[in-house]
Amino acid sequence: MANGVSTYKMHNGHRGINHPVKNLVTGKGEITSQNHGFAVNREEAEAHKDLEVTHLHLNDDTVAGIAMKSKNCFSVQYHPEASPGPHDSSYLFDQFIQNLK
């Protein structure tokens, strides 16, 4: 919303474990935990000149991650588990620390 991209209330939110997400940057799939009822408007995000859609939810093709092209920041619409697992998304913590450096 801070970048002028709208969100909308989902008919069925994403709740619970084992939600499949595809990382569009690496092409890898991730199994995630989620708990949200709103989503970012995909068409607006893809058309935005300063945003990149980085992750998609594979069940319904909703946006699961974005990054700004002009700033060193990103966001995902799920819980990147730190522990005890799964560890599919643990690289996001490394990426965040790298952004801080």
LOROLUM-356242 format. One record per atom (N, C-alpha, C, O): residue in three letters; chain; atom name; x, y, z. Coordinates in pm, 1 decimal, always signed. Layout:
N
{"ALA" "A" "CA" {X Y Z}},
...
***
This chain:
101
{"MET" "A" "N" {+82.0 -118.0 +0.0}},
{"MET" "A" "CA" {+0.0 +0.0 +0.0}},
{"MET" "A" "C" {+87.0 +125.2 +0.0}},
{"MET" "A" "O" {+48.6 +227.6 -56.5}},
{"ALA" "A" "N" {+204.5 +117.5 +63.4}},
{"ALA" "A" "CA" {+294.2 +232.0 +67.6}},
{"ALA" "A" "C" {+346.1 +267.2 -71.9}},
{"ALA" "A" "O" {+391.0 +379.5 -94.9}},
{"ASN" "A" "N" {+340.1 +173.1 -163.4}},
{"ASN" "A" "CA" {+385.1 +195.4 -300.9}},
{"ASN" "A" "C" {+269.2 +214.6 -397.4}},
{"ASN" "A" "O" {+289.2 +213.1 -518.9}},
{"GLY" "A" "N" {+148.6 +232.6 -345.3}},
{"GLY" "A" "CA" {+33.1 +255.2 -430.5}},
{"GLY" "A" "C" {-29.6 +129.9 -487.6}},
{"GLY" "A" "O" {-111.9 +138.0 -578.8}},
{"VAL" "A" "N" {+7.3 +15.2 -436.2}},
{"VAL" "A" "CA" {-50.8 -111.3 -481.0}},
{"VAL" "A" "C" {-157.8 -150.9 -379.4}},
{"VAL" "A" "O" {-133.1 -150.1 -258.8}},
{"SER" "A" "N" {-274.2 -184.9 -427.8}},
{"SER" "A" "CA" {-384.9 -216.3 -337.2}},
{"SER" "A" "C" {-376.9 -359.3 -286.7}},
{"SER" "A" "O" {-306.0 -443.8 -341.4}},
{"THR" "A" "N" {-452.4 -382.9 -180.7}},
{"THR" "A" "CA" {-471.3 -517.6 -127.2}},
{"THR" "A" "C" {-620.3 -547.8 -129.5}},
{"THR" "A" "O" {-702.6 -457.9 -146.8}},
{"TYR" "A" "N" {-653.9 -672.8 -112.4}},
{"TYR" "A" "CA" {-794.7 -710.4 -109.3}},
{"TYR" "A" "C" {-816.0 -823.4 -9.6}},
{"TYR" "A" "O" {-724.6 -900.9 +18.7}},
{"LYS" "A" "N" {-938.6 -832.0 +43.5}},
{"LYS" "A" "CA" {-974.7 -939.5 +134.1}},
{"LYS" "A" "C" {-1000.0 -1065.6 +51.7}},
{"LYS" "A" "O" {-1079.2 -1064.6 -42.6}},
{"MET" "A" "N" {-932.8 -1172.3 +87.8}},
{"MET" "A" "CA" {-945.1 -1298.8 +17.2}},
{"MET" "A" "C" {-1075.5 -1368.7 +57.7}},
{"MET" "A" "O" {-1119.8 -1357.2 +172.0}},
{"HIS" "A" "N" {-1136.0 -1440.7 -36.3}},
{"HIS" "A" "CA" {-1256.1 -1518.9 -5.3}},
{"HIS" "A" "C" {-1222.4 -1624.1 +100.0}},
{"HIS" "A" "O" {-1294.2 -1639.5 +198.9}},
{"ASN" "A" "N" {-1113.6 -1695.4 +78.1}},
{"ASN" "A" "CA" {-1060.1 -1790.9 +175.4}},
{"ASN" "A" "C" {-916.0 -1751.4 +203.1}},
{"ASN" "A" "O" {-830.9 -1757.4 +114.4}},
{"GLY" "A" "N" {-889.3 -1711.4 +325.6}},
{"GLY" "A" "CA" {-751.6 -1674.3 +360.2}},
{"GLY" "A" "C" {-661.4 -1796.0 +364.1}},
{"GLY" "A" "O" {-706.9 -1909.9 +352.9}},
{"HIS" "A" "N" {-534.4 -1770.0 +380.2}},
{"HIS" "A" "CA" {-435.7 -1877.3 +393.5}},
{"HIS" "A" "C" {-409.1 -1898.7 +541.3}},
{"HIS" "A" "O" {-355.7 -1810.8 +609.0}},
{"ARG" "A" "N" {-445.8 -2014.0 +590.6}},
{"ARG" "A" "CA" {-430.7 -2045.7 +732.2}},
{"ARG" "A" "C" {-365.0 -2182.8 +745.8}},
{"ARG" "A" "O" {-404.3 -2278.4 +678.8}},
{"GLY" "A" "N" {-266.3 -2191.3 +831.4}},
{"GLY" "A" "CA" {-207.6 -2320.9 +864.3}},
{"GLY" "A" "C" {-75.3 -2349.7 +796.5}},
{"GLY" "A" "O" {-8.1 -2260.7 +744.5}},
{"ILE" "A" "N" {-40.5 -2476.8 +798.8}},
{"ILE" "A" "CA" {+89.7 -2522.4 +750.2}},
{"ILE" "A" "C" {+76.7 -2583.4 +610.1}},
{"ILE" "A" "O" {-33.6 -2604.7 +559.7}},
{"ASN" "A" "N" {+190.6 -2610.4 +550.0}},
{"ASN" "A" "CA" {+200.8 -2681.4 +422.0}},
{"ASN" "A" "C" {+142.1 -2606.1 +303.8}},
{"ASN" "A" "O" {+78.2 -2666.0 +217.3}},
{"HIS" "A" "N" {+163.5 -2475.2 +299.5}},
{"HIS" "A" "CA" {+121.9 -2395.8 +184.4}},
{"HIS" "A" "C" {+239.0 -2389.0 +86.0}},
{"HIS" "A" "O" {+347.2 -2343.1 +122.8}},
{"PRO" "A" "N" {+219.2 -2433.8 -38.4}},
{"PRO" "A" "CA" {+328.8 -2431.8 -136.0}},
{"PRO" "A" "C" {+347.0 -2293.0 -198.1}},
{"PRO" "A" "O" {+251.1 -2231.2 -244.4}},
{"VAL" "A" "N" {+470.3 -2246.0 -198.2}},
{"VAL" "A" "CA" {+506.2 -2115.8 -254.4}},
{"VAL" "A" "C" {+622.7 -2137.3 -349.7}},
{"VAL" "A" "O" {+712.9 -2216.1 -321.2}},
{"LYS" "A" "N" {+621.0 -2067.1 -463.4}},
{"LYS" "A" "CA" {+732.1 -2074.3 -557.5}},
{"LYS" "A" "C" {+812.3 -1945.2 -550.9}},
{"LYS" "A" "O" {+757.3 -1835.6 -562.5}},
{"ASN" "A" "N" {+943.1 -1959.5 -532.2}},
{"ASN" "A" "CA" {+1034.6 -1846.8 -537.9}},
{"ASN" "A" "C" {+1064.5 -1823.5 -685.6}},
{"ASN" "A" "O" {+1130.1 -1905.7 -749.6}},
{"LEU" "A" "N" {+1017.1 -1712.6 -739.5}},
{"LEU" "A" "CA" {+1033.9 -1684.3 -882.7}},
{"LEU" "A" "C" {+1176.7 -1646.3 -918.7}},
{"LEU" "A" "O" {+1214.6 -1652.5 -1035.7}},
{"VAL" "A" "N" {+1256.1 -1607.3 -820.1}},
{"VAL" "A" "CA" {+1395.8 -1569.9 -844.9}},
{"VAL" "A" "C" {+1481.7 -1694.2 -863.9}},
{"VAL" "A" "O" {+1564.8 -1699.6 -954.6}},
{"THR" "A" "N" {+1461.3 -1795.4 -777.1}},
{"THR" "A" "CA" {+1542.7 -1916.6 -783.0}},
{"THR" "A" "C" {+1473.2 -2031.1 -857.0}},
{"THR" "A" "O" {+1538.7 -2124.9 -902.3}},
{"GLY" "A" "N" {+1339.4 -2023.0 -869.2}},
{"GLY" "A" "CA" {+1263.1 -2131.0 -930.2}},
{"GLY" "A" "C" {+1230.8 -2244.5 -835.3}},
{"GLY" "A" "O" {+1167.5 -2342.1 -875.4}},
{"LYS" "A" "N" {+1273.1 -2233.9 -709.8}},
{"LYS" "A" "CA" {+1250.8 -2340.2 -612.3}},
{"LYS" "A" "C" {+1116.0 -2325.5 -543.8}},
{"LYS" "A" "O" {+1062.8 -2215.4 -530.2}},
{"GLY" "A" "N" {+1062.2 -2438.8 -500.9}},
{"GLY" "A" "CA" {+940.1 -2441.2 -422.7}},
{"GLY" "A" "C" {+972.0 -2441.1 -274.9}},
{"GLY" "A" "O" {+1076.4 -2490.8 -232.7}},
{"GLU" "A" "N" {+881.0 -2384.6 -195.8}},
{"GLU" "A" "CA" {+897.1 -2380.9 -50.8}},
{"GLU" "A" "C" {+765.2 -2422.3 +12.7}},
{"GLU" "A" "O" {+657.8 -2389.3 -37.7}},
{"ILE" "A" "N" {+774.1 -2494.0 +122.2}},
{"ILE" "A" "CA" {+656.1 -2528.0 +200.9}},
{"ILE" "A" "C" {+653.0 -2430.2 +317.7}},
{"ILE" "A" "O" {+749.1 -2420.5 +394.0}},
{"THR" "A" "N" {+541.2 -2357.3 +331.5}},
{"THR" "A" "CA" {+534.9 -2246.6 +426.1}},
{"THR" "A" "C" {+417.9 -2260.8 +523.3}},
{"THR" "A" "O" {+324.2 -2337.5 +500.7}},
{"SER" "A" "N" {+426.7 -2184.3 +632.1}},
{"SER" "A" "CA" {+316.7 -2166.2 +725.9}},
{"SER" "A" "C" {+258.6 -2028.4 +700.4}},
{"SER" "A" "O" {+333.1 -1932.4 +680.8}},
{"GLN" "A" "N" {+125.0 -2017.2 +700.4}},
{"GLN" "A" "CA" {+62.4 -1889.0 +669.3}},
{"GLN" "A" "C" {-55.8 -1862.7 +761.3}},
{"GLN" "A" "O" {-117.0 -1955.0 +815.0}},
{"ASN" "A" "N" {-86.3 -1734.7 +778.2}},
{"ASN" "A" "CA" {-200.6 -1694.2 +859.7}},
{"ASN" "A" "C" {-240.2 -1552.2 +820.7}},
{"ASN" "A" "O" {-208.3 -1456.8 +891.7}},
{"HIS" "A" "N" {-309.4 -1538.3 +708.3}},
{"HIS" "A" "CA" {-352.3 -1406.1 +663.9}},
{"HIS" "A" "C" {-478.5 -1417.3 +580.0}},
{"HIS" "A" "O" {-508.4 -1522.9 +524.2}},
{"GLY" "A" "N" {-551.8 -1307.3 +571.8}},
{"GLY" "A" "CA" {-676.3 -1305.2 +497.2}},
{"GLY" "A" "C" {-681.0 -1198.8 +390.1}},
{"GLY" "A" "O" {-785.7 -1176.5 +329.3}},
{"PHE" "A" "N" {-568.5 -1132.2 +365.8}},
{"PHE" "A" "CA" {-559.8 -1029.4 +262.2}},
{"PHE" "A" "C" {-444.5 -1061.9 +169.3}},
{"PHE" "A" "O" {-350.4 -1131.0 +208.3}},
{"ALA" "A" "N" {-451.4 -1012.4 +46.6}},
{"ALA" "A" "CA" {-344.7 -1035.5 -51.6}},
{"ALA" "A" "C" {-316.0 -906.4 -127.7}},
{"ALA" "A" "O" {-400.1 -816.9 -135.7}},
{"VAL" "A" "N" {-196.7 -899.2 -182.7}},
{"VAL" "A" "CA" {-154.9 -787.1 -266.2}},
{"VAL" "A" "C" {-212.1 -807.6 -406.3}},
{"VAL" "A" "O" {-212.0 -919.5 -457.6}},
{"ASN" "A" "N" {-260.4 -701.1 -467.8}},
{"ASN" "A" "CA" {-313.3 -708.0 -604.1}},
{"ASN" "A" "C" {-198.5 -742.6 -699.1}},
{"ASN" "A" "O" {-106.0 -663.4 -717.4}},
{"ARG" "A" "N" {-205.4 -860.6 -758.8}},
{"ARG" "A" "CA" {-95.5 -909.7 -843.3}},
{"ARG" "A" "C" {-75.6 -824.6 -968.7}},
{"ARG" "A" "O" {+37.8 -791.5 -1003.5}},
{"GLU" "A" "N" {-184.7 -789.2 -1036.8}},
{"GLU" "A" "CA" {-172.0 -709.3 -1159.7}},
{"GLU" "A" "C" {-106.1 -575.3 -1132.3}},
{"GLU" "A" "O" {-20.4 -531.3 -1208.9}},
{"GLU" "A" "N" {-145.4 -510.2 -1024.0}},
{"GLU" "A" "CA" {-85.7 -380.7 -988.8}},
{"GLU" "A" "C" {+61.4 -396.4 -949.2}},
{"GLU" "A" "O" {+144.5 -313.3 -985.8}},
{"ALA" "A" "N" {+93.4 -501.2 -875.7}},
{"ALA" "A" "CA" {+231.9 -524.1 -834.6}},
{"ALA" "A" "C" {+320.9 -552.3 -955.4}},
{"ALA" "A" "O" {+432.5 -501.1 -964.0}},
{"GLU" "A" "N" {+271.3 -634.3 -1049.0}},
{"GLU" "A" "CA" {+351.6 -667.1 -1167.5}},
{"GLU" "A" "C" {+367.4 -546.9 -1260.1}},
{"GLU" "A" "O" {+467.3 -537.4 -1331.5}},
{"ALA" "A" "N" {+271.9 -455.9 -1260.4}},
{"ALA" "A" "CA" {+278.9 -337.3 -1346.1}},
{"ALA" "A" "C" {+360.4 -224.2 -1283.0}},
{"ALA" "A" "O" {+398.9 -129.7 -1352.0}},
{"HIS" "A" "N" {+386.3 -233.1 -1154.1}},
{"HIS" "A" "CA" {+457.9 -126.4 -1083.4}},
{"HIS" "A" "C" {+604.0 -124.3 -1126.8}},
{"HIS" "A" "O" {+669.3 -228.6 -1129.7}},
{"LYS" "A" "N" {+654.9 -7.8 -1160.1}},
{"LYS" "A" "CA" {+791.5 +3.1 -1213.0}},
{"LYS" "A" "C" {+899.6 -22.8 -1108.6}},
{"LYS" "A" "O" {+1013.3 -53.8 -1143.9}},
{"ASP" "A" "N" {+865.1 -10.2 -979.3}},
{"ASP" "A" "CA" {+966.6 -25.7 -876.1}},
{"ASP" "A" "C" {+949.5 -152.9 -791.6}},
{"ASP" "A" "O" {+1022.1 -172.6 -694.1}},
{"LEU" "A" "N" {+854.9 -238.2 -828.4}},
{"LEU" "A" "CA" {+833.3 -361.4 -753.1}},
{"LEU" "A" "C" {+859.5 -483.8 -839.3}},
{"LEU" "A" "O" {+838.7 -482.6 -960.6}},
{"GLU" "A" "N" {+905.3 -588.7 -774.1}},
{"GLU" "A" "CA" {+922.7 -718.4 -839.1}},
{"GLU" "A" "C" {+846.9 -821.8 -755.9}},
{"GLU" "A" "O" {+867.4 -831.8 -634.9}},
{"VAL" "A" "N" {+761.1 -897.1 -819.8}},
{"VAL" "A" "CA" {+694.9 -1008.4 -751.4}},
{"VAL" "A" "C" {+797.0 -1121.0 -744.4}},
{"VAL" "A" "O" {+843.3 -1169.6 -847.6}},
{"THR" "A" "N" {+832.1 -1162.5 -623.1}},
{"THR" "A" "CA" {+937.7 -1261.6 -603.8}},
{"THR" "A" "C" {+886.6 -1400.2 -567.5}},
{"THR" "A" "O" {+956.3 -1499.6 -587.5}},
{"HIS" "A" "N" {+763.9 -1407.3 -513.6}},
{"HIS" "A" "CA" {+707.8 -1534.5 -469.9}},
{"HIS" "A" "C" {+559.3 -1540.4 -504.8}},
{"HIS" "A" "O" {+488.2 -1440.2 -496.4}},
{"LEU" "A" "N" {+513.8 -1659.2 -543.9}},
{"LEU" "A" "CA" {+372.0 -1682.1 -571.1}},
{"LEU" "A" "C" {+322.7 -1803.2 -492.6}},
{"LEU" "A" "O" {+393.5 -1903.1 -479.6}},
{"HIS" "A" "N" {+200.9 -1793.1 -440.5}},
{"HIS" "A" "CA" {+135.5 -1905.7 -373.7}},
{"HIS" "A" "C" {+85.6 -1999.2 -484.1}},
{"HIS" "A" "O" {+11.8 -1956.2 -572.7}},
{"LEU" "A" "N" {+124.3 -2124.0 -479.4}},
{"LEU" "A" "CA" {+93.9 -2216.2 -588.4}},
{"LEU" "A" "C" {-49.1 -2268.7 -589.2}},
{"LEU" "A" "O" {-93.3 -2322.3 -690.9}},
{"ASN" "A" "N" {-122.3 -2255.1 -479.9}},
{"ASN" "A" "CA" {-261.2 -2301.3 -479.6}},
{"ASN" "A" "C" {-354.0 -2205.3 -551.5}},
{"ASN" "A" "O" {-449.7 -2248.7 -615.6}},
{"ASP" "A" "N" {-327.6 -2075.2 -542.2}},
{"ASP" "A" "CA" {-420.3 -1977.8 -600.3}},
{"ASP" "A" "C" {-351.2 -1863.6 -675.6}},
{"ASP" "A" "O" {-417.0 -1767.0 -714.1}},
{"ASP" "A" "N" {-221.9 -1873.4 -696.5}},
{"ASP" "A" "CA" {-143.6 -1773.2 -771.7}},
{"ASP" "A" "C" {-149.0 -1633.3 -710.9}},
{"ASP" "A" "O" {-134.8 -1534.6 -783.1}},
{"THR" "A" "N" {-168.9 -1623.0 -580.6}},
{"THR" "A" "CA" {-162.6 -1492.0 -515.9}},
{"THR" "A" "C" {-17.2 -1455.8 -488.2}},
{"THR" "A" "O" {+69.6 -1542.7 -480.4}},
{"VAL" "A" "N" {+7.8 -1326.3 -473.5}},
{"VAL" "A" "CA" {+142.4 -1276.9 -444.7}},
{"VAL" "A" "C" {+181.9 -1322.1 -304.4}},
{"VAL" "A" "O" {+108.7 -1299.6 -208.1}},
{"ALA" "A" "N" {+297.5 -1385.6 -293.9}},
{"ALA" "A" "CA" {+348.0 -1430.3 -164.3}},
{"ALA" "A" "C" {+477.2 -1359.7 -127.1}},
{"ALA" "A" "O" {+528.7 -1379.6 -17.1}},
{"GLY" "A" "N" {+531.0 -1276.7 -217.7}},
{"GLY" "A" "CA" {+652.2 -1201.5 -186.8}},
{"GLY" "A" "C" {+678.2 -1093.9 -289.6}},
{"GLY" "A" "O" {+650.6 -1111.4 -408.3}},
{"ILE" "A" "N" {+731.8 -981.9 -242.8}},
{"ILE" "A" "CA" {+768.4 -871.2 -331.4}},
{"ILE" "A" "C" {+901.8 -813.1 -286.1}},
{"ILE" "A" "O" {+942.8 -831.0 -171.4}},
{"ALA" "A" "N" {+968.3 -744.1 -376.6}},
{"ALA" "A" "CA" {+1090.8 -670.8 -345.0}},
{"ALA" "A" "C" {+1087.0 -538.3 -419.2}},
{"ALA" "A" "O" {+1029.4 -527.8 -527.5}},
{"MET" "A" "N" {+1148.8 -437.8 -359.5}},
{"MET" "A" "CA" {+1160.7 -308.7 -426.6}},
{"MET" "A" "C" {+1288.8 -309.0 -509.5}},
{"MET" "A" "O" {+1392.7 -355.8 -462.9}},
{"LYS" "A" "N" {+1282.2 -258.0 -629.9}},
{"LYS" "A" "CA" {+1398.5 -254.6 -718.1}},
{"LYS" "A" "C" {+1494.6 -142.5 -679.7}},
{"LYS" "A" "O" {+1615.5 -156.1 -698.4}},
{"SER" "A" "N" {+1442.6 -32.0 -626.4}},
{"SER" "A" "CA" {+1526.3 +84.6 -597.1}},
{"SER" "A" "C" {+1574.7 +89.5 -452.6}},
{"SER" "A" "O" {+1655.2 +175.7 -417.4}},
{"LYS" "A" "N" {+1527.1 -1.1 -369.6}},
{"LYS" "A" "CA" {+1567.0 -2.8 -229.0}},
{"LYS" "A" "C" {+1603.8 -145.1 -190.0}},
{"LYS" "A" "O" {+1564.9 -241.4 -256.2}},
{"ASN" "A" "N" {+1677.4 -156.3 -84.3}},
{"ASN" "A" "CA" {+1726.9 -284.4 -38.2}},
{"ASN" "A" "C" {+1627.2 -346.0 +60.3}},
{"ASN" "A" "O" {+1658.5 -364.3 +177.9}},
{"CYS" "A" "N" {+1506.9 -377.7 +11.1}},
{"CYS" "A" "CA" {+1406.3 -434.5 +100.1}},
{"CYS" "A" "C" {+1316.9 -534.0 +25.5}},
{"CYS" "A" "O" {+1301.7 -528.2 -96.5}},
{"PHE" "A" "N" {+1258.5 -625.3 +103.4}},
{"PHE" "A" "CA" {+1169.6 -726.8 +48.7}},
{"PHE" "A" "C" {+1068.5 -765.9 +154.8}},
{"PHE" "A" "O" {+1082.8 -730.8 +271.9}},
{"SER" "A" "N" {+966.8 -838.6 +113.1}},
{"SER" "A" "CA" {+864.5 -884.8 +205.7}},
{"SER" "A" "C" {+806.3 -1015.3 +154.1}},
{"SER" "A" "O" {+797.1 -1037.1 +33.3}},
{"VAL" "A" "N" {+767.2 -1101.9 +247.1}},
{"VAL" "A" "CA" {+695.4 -1223.8 +210.9}},
{"VAL" "A" "C" {+565.5 -1231.0 +290.5}},
{"VAL" "A" "O" {+555.7 -1177.1 +400.7}},
{"GLN" "A" "N" {+467.6 -1297.4 +233.8}},
{"GLN" "A" "CA" {+333.8 -1306.8 +291.8}},
{"GLN" "A" "C" {+317.8 -1443.2 +358.8}},
{"GLN" "A" "O" {+215.9 -1509.7 +340.3}},
{"TYR" "A" "N" {+416.4 -1484.5 +435.3}},
{"TYR" "A" "CA" {+410.1 -1609.7 +509.5}},
{"TYR" "A" "C" {+512.3 -1604.1 +620.8}},
{"TYR" "A" "O" {+585.8 -1506.1 +633.6}},
{"HIS" "A" "N" {+517.3 -1708.3 +700.9}},
{"HIS" "A" "CA" {+610.5 -1713.7 +813.5}},
{"HIS" "A" "C" {+735.2 -1792.1 +772.4}},
{"HIS" "A" "O" {+729.6 -1914.7 +762.7}},
{"PRO" "A" "N" {+846.9 -1724.4 +748.1}},
{"PRO" "A" "CA" {+971.1 -1799.2 +719.9}},
{"PRO" "A" "C" {+1023.0 -1859.9 +850.2}},
{"PRO" "A" "O" {+1088.5 -1792.4 +929.5}},
{"GLU" "A" "N" {+993.4 -1985.8 +870.7}},
{"GLU" "A" "CA" {+1023.5 -2051.0 +997.8}},
{"GLU" "A" "C" {+1172.9 -2047.8 +1028.2}},
{"GLU" "A" "O" {+1254.8 -2084.3 +943.9}},
{"ALA" "A" "N" {+1207.5 -2004.5 +1148.1}},
{"ALA" "A" "CA" {+1346.8 -2001.8 +1190.7}},
{"ALA" "A" "C" {+1385.6 -2134.6 +1254.2}},
{"ALA" "A" "O" {+1499.0 -2180.6 +1241.1}},
{"SER" "A" "N" {+1289.9 -2195.2 +1322.9}},
{"SER" "A" "CA" {+1315.5 -2321.6 +1388.3}},
{"SER" "A" "C" {+1184.5 -2371.7 +1444.2}},
{"SER" "A" "O" {+1101.1 -2285.3 +1471.4}},
{"PRO" "A" "N" {+1154.8 -2494.9 +1464.8}},
{"PRO" "A" "CA" {+1237.6 -2610.5 +1439.3}},
{"PRO" "A" "C" {+1232.3 -2658.3 +1295.0}},
{"PRO" "A" "O" {+1309.7 -2746.4 +1257.7}},
{"GLY" "A" "N" {+1145.5 -2604.4 +1214.1}},
{"GLY" "A" "CA" {+1140.2 -2643.1 +1074.4}},
{"GLY" "A" "C" {+999.7 -2631.1 +1023.0}},
{"GLY" "A" "O" {+909.0 -2609.7 +1103.4}},
{"PRO" "A" "N" {+975.6 -2643.2 +896.5}},
{"PRO" "A" "CA" {+1075.6 -2669.7 +792.4}},
{"PRO" "A" "C" {+1168.4 -2550.3 +770.7}},
{"PRO" "A" "O" {+1140.2 -2439.4 +816.1}},
{"HIS" "A" "N" {+1277.5 -2573.9 +701.8}},
{"HIS" "A" "CA" {+1379.8 -2472.3 +681.5}},
{"HIS" "A" "C" {+1385.7 -2423.1 +537.3}},
{"HIS" "A" "O" {+1485.3 -2363.2 +496.8}},
{"ASP" "A" "N" {+1281.4 -2447.2 +459.9}},
{"ASP" "A" "CA" {+1278.7 -2409.8 +318.5}},
{"ASP" "A" "C" {+1303.9 -2260.6 +297.2}},
{"ASP" "A" "O" {+1363.0 -2221.7 +196.5}},
{"SER" "A" "N" {+1259.9 -2177.5 +390.6}},
{"SER" "A" "CA" {+1268.3 -2032.4 +373.3}},
{"SER" "A" "C" {+1373.5 -1967.7 +462.2}},
{"SER" "A" "O" {+1374.5 -1845.4 +476.0}},
{"SER" "A" "N" {+1461.0 -2045.1 +522.1}},
{"SER" "A" "CA" {+1560.1 -1988.4 +613.9}},
{"SER" "A" "C" {+1657.2 -1893.8 +544.1}},
{"SER" "A" "O" {+1718.2 -1809.3 +609.7}},
{"TYR" "A" "N" {+1672.7 -1906.0 +413.7}},
{"TYR" "A" "CA" {+1760.0 -1815.9 +338.9}},
{"TYR" "A" "C" {+1713.6 -1670.6 +349.6}},
{"TYR" "A" "O" {+1793.9 -1579.1 +331.2}},
{"LEU" "A" "N" {+1585.0 -1647.9 +379.2}},
{"LEU" "A" "CA" {+1534.3 -1511.2 +391.1}},
{"LEU" "A" "C" {+1600.9 -1437.8 +507.3}},
{"LEU" "A" "O" {+1621.8 -1316.7 +499.2}},
{"PHE" "A" "N" {+1634.5 -1508.4 +615.0}},
{"PHE" "A" "CA" {+1704.0 -1445.8 +725.8}},
{"PHE" "A" "C" {+1845.0 -1404.6 +683.6}},
{"PHE" "A" "O" {+1892.0 -1297.3 +721.2}},
{"ASP" "A" "N" {+1912.1 -1488.8 +606.0}},
{"ASP" "A" "CA" {+2044.7 -1454.2 +553.7}},
{"ASP" "A" "C" {+2036.3 -1332.9 +461.4}},
{"ASP" "A" "O" {+2121.2 -1243.9 +466.6}},
{"GLN" "A" "N" {+1933.0 -1330.5 +376.7}},
{"GLN" "A" "CA" {+1915.0 -1217.8 +285.1}},
{"GLN" "A" "C" {+1889.9 -1089.0 +363.0}},
{"GLN" "A" "O" {+1942.6 -983.9 +326.6}},
{"PHE" "A" "N" {+1810.1 -1095.6 +470.0}},
{"PHE" "A" "CA" {+1781.6 -978.3 +551.9}},
{"PHE" "A" "C" {+1909.2 -926.4 +617.7}},
{"PHE" "A" "O" {+1933.8 -805.8 +618.5}},
{"ILE" "A" "N" {+1989.7 -1015.5 +672.4}},
{"ILE" "A" "CA" {+2115.8 -975.7 +735.6}},
{"ILE" "A" "C" {+2209.4 -915.0 +633.1}},
{"ILE" "A" "O" {+2277.4 -816.5 +662.0}},
{"GLN" "A" "N" {+2213.9 -972.7 +513.2}},
{"GLN" "A" "CA" {+2296.5 -917.9 +405.2}},
{"GLN" "A" "C" {+2249.8 -777.7 +367.7}},
{"GLN" "A" "O" {+2332.3 -690.4 +340.6}},
{"ASN" "A" "N" {+2119.1 -755.3 +365.8}},
{"ASN" "A" "CA" {+2065.1 -621.9 +335.9}},
{"ASN" "A" "C" {+2110.1 -519.6 +441.3}},
{"ASN" "A" "O" {+2138.1 -404.4 +408.1}},
{"LEU" "A" "N" {+2117.0 -561.8 +567.7}},
{"LEU" "A" "CA" {+2159.5 -472.2 +673.1}},
{"LEU" "A" "C" {+2306.2 -432.9 +658.3}},
{"LEU" "A" "O" {+2345.4 -320.1 +688.1}},
{"LYS" "A" "N" {+2386.0 -528.4 +611.6}},
{"LYS" "A" "CA" {+2529.2 -500.4 +594.9}},
{"LYS" "A" "C" {+2550.0 -404.2 +479.2}},
{"LYS" "A" "O" {+2663.6 -368.1 +448.7}},
***
